[in-house]
């Protein structure tokens, strides 16, 4: 069985078979159909265990059983057998994933209740937070938008569309009657679906003006003239953005005034957005026509 060491290791470690199962399957595959006693002898499996092992392999679609006295076991053609095994693995993985989803939903509800009781205390204790602009930052940013009392101001230097979580948070704030104003740039590098999503965002009530990135000195957000987030550009050779969260109302007022100056320079975003969408649709139509030609 030495020449079968590698396949056995793959079956064990990658595809979830037990050592007894892999040895049994490979023995039948290489030596041909056999009775349980012959298999136990050739594969080196204890006689009391061989029947359980054989039934497990039949259930997994790796072996077939020919009834008789004694029964004879033969291997299924390998590509079909491994396909059967993969189906079992996928079903089990799906079951485990669904179980984890259920656990996460339950745990999220429990932890959120705990968090709700302490989040305001933590905010009052800490005036300065420092974080990298990663998924954690996105969650904090989205939560701040949802929790604003009156107004969110955003001066963005990002060349890419907002994350889905930010869109959802803004939509939530707008439905609650909060004001959201944004100055930023969009380009024809945005996909048409991103432009459509941004148009929905504007139509929902978000006030957005187009402003060239060169006109925006720093990326920042202001919440209710109280909290603010400053996002710093990455250092040379790095792609990581770093963000500073501050709760200093006087400084928030200064940034609010800076935002108003940027707002005066901007032009309604829908003018630019419609032009880019029209250009993209035209390009798509021309490409379609040239393909037919």
N, C-alpha and C positions, 0 to 999 in steps of 0.2 A: 504493500500500500504506500510505499515511500513516494512513488511517482505521482500520487494523488494528494500529496501534502498541501500543495498550493491551492487546488480547487476546494479542498476541505476547509482550508483557512478562510477563503473567500465566502463560502457557504455559511461558515460559523459567524465570522465577524461582520460581514457586510449584509448578509441576507437572513440572519437570525436563526439558522438551524442549530440544534444542539450537536455536540461532537458525535454522539451515537447516531443521530439522524443523518449527518453528512457522510459518515463512514458506511452506513447501511445503504444509502442511496447510491454512492459511488461504487460500492461493491457490486450491486445489482446492475448498474450501468455498464460496468466493465466485464463482469463475468456472466451476465445473462440471467434469465428468470430462475428463481430458486424458492425452496420451501423455507419456512421460518427457521428450522433447525440448521439448514445449510447456511443461511445468511448469518445466523448467530456465530457459527463456527468460522466462516470466511472473514467476517467483518470484526470478529473479536468482541461481540456484544454479549453480555450476560443473558442466558436463556430466559430468566424471569422478566427481563426488560424488553426483549425483542418484539413481543406482540404490541406493546404500547407504542414503540418506535414506529413499527410498520403502519399501524392505524393512523398515527399522526402524519406520516408521509403520504398516505392515501388521501387524507383530508386536505392536505396542502397541494394536491394535484401533481405530486412528483412520481407516485407509483400507482399501478392498477393491480387489483386483486382478482385472481381467478379462483373461484370457490372450488373446493374439493377436499379430499383427505389424503395428504395435507393440502392446504391452500398454497397457491403459487403466486409469487409477487414478481412483477416486471416493471421496468422503468418506462415512464412516459418519454416521448421524444424530447430531448433537452430544451430546444427553443420553446416548445409548448409548455414544458414543465416549469421553466423559469418564468414564463409569462403568467402561469397560474400562481406561482409564488409571489410575483410582484403585485398581482391583484390583491392577494391576502395582506401583503405588507401595506399597500395603499389604504385598504379598508381599515386596518388597525391604526395606521398613522392618522387617518381622518377621524377615527373614533377618539384617539388620544387628544388630537387638536381640538375637537369639539368639547371634550371634557375640560381642557385647559381654558377654552373660551368661557365656559360656564363658571369655572373657578374665578377667572379674572373679573367677570361681570359681578359676581357675588362679592368678591374682595374689594372691587372698586367702590361699590355702594357703601360697604362698611368703612373703608378708609376715607371716602369722601365725607361721610358724616363726621368722622373724627377731625378731618381737615377743616371743615366748615366752622368748627368750634374754636379753632386756634389761628386761622389764617390772618384775621385782623390784628390779633395780638402780635404775631410775628412781624407784620408790616409796621406796626407802631414802634417796635423795639429797634428795627434796623432801617436806617436811612439810606444805606448804600449797599448794593449787591453787585457783584462782579461775576460774569459768566461768559462762556463761549457761545457763539451763535450756532447752536445745534438744536436737536429735537427738544431738549429740555427748555431752551430759550423760547422756541416756538410755542410750547405749551404755556409758559409764563406770559408771553406776549398776548396770546389768544385769550387767556384768562383775564388779563388786565383790560382788554377791549370789552369783554363781556361784563366786567364789574364796574366799568366807568359810570359815573352818575349823570354827567351831562354831555361831555364833549371829548373826542379824541382827535388830535392833530398829528399828521404824519408827513414828514419830509423824507422821501425815500431816494436813495441813490442806487437801489438794486436794479440791475439790468434785466432781471427775470421776473415773471409773474409772481404774485403772492402765493404762499402755500395754501392748500385746501383748508387747513385749520384756521388760517387767518380770515379767509373768505367767510367761513361759517360763523366765526366770532363776530365779524362786522355785520353780517346779516341779522344775527341775534340782537346786536346793539341797536340796529336801525329799527327793528320791529318793536323794541322797547322805547322808541322815541328819542334815542340818543343821537347826537350830531357827530358825523364822521367827515373830516375834511382831509384831503390828501393832495400833495404836490409831488409829481414824479415824472419820469420819462417812460414812454413805451416805444418799441421799435418794430420794424417789419421782421425781426428775428423771432418774434412771438408767433406761436402756432395759431392758426385760425380759431381753434377751440378755446385757446387761452384768451384771445381777444373777445370771443363771444361771452365767455364767463365774466370777463371784466366789464363788458357792457351791461350784463345782468346786475352786477355789483353797483354800477352807476345808476341804473334805472330803479334799483331798490331804494335809492335815496342818498347814497354816498356822494358827497361833493368832491369832484376830482378835477384838478387842473394840470395841464401838461407844462413841464418846465425842463429845459435841458439840464443834464447832469452837471454841467460846468457851472450852472447857476446855484447849485445846492452845495453849500460848503461842508455840511456834515449830515449824516443820516440820524434823525432823531424822531421820537414820538413824545407827545405830551398828553397826559390824562388829567382832565379836570383842573388844570393849572396847579397841580399838586405833585404828581409823580411824572417822571420822565425816563426815557431810555435813550442812551447815546450809543450808537453802533460805530465802532472804529474800523477803518479799512485795514486789511491784512498787512503785515510787515512784508518787506521784499522777500520773495521766494516762498511765501506762505499763502495758503488759501483760507486760513482760519480767521473768521471775524470775531472780535471780542466786543462784549456789550457791558455797559455800566448802567445799572438801575439806581436812580436817585429819588429820594423824597425830600426835596428842598423847595417849597413853594416859591420863594423869591427868584430862584434860578429858573423854575418852571415858567414864571411870568416873563423872564427875559427871553426864553426860547419861544414863548407864545408870540412875543413881539417880532422876533426874527421870522417866525412862520408867516405872520401877517404881511411882512415885506415880500417874502417869496410868493405869497398868494397873489399879491398885486401884479407881479411880473408874469404869472401864469396865464394860459389861455384855456378855455373849456376843453376838457379831454375828449369829448365826443367828436369834436371837429377833426382831431388827429386820428382818433380811433377809426372813424368812418373812412378816412382817406386810406389808411393802411389796409383795412378790410377790403375796400374796393380794389386796391392794387393787387392784393393777394387773390381775390376772386378772378380778376382779369388774367393774371398769370396762370392760374389753374385752368381757365377756359382756353387760353392760347395753347397751353401744353396739351390739353385734351384734343384740340383741333389738329395740332401738328402730328399727334399720334395717329389720328384717323387718316391724315394725308399720307 
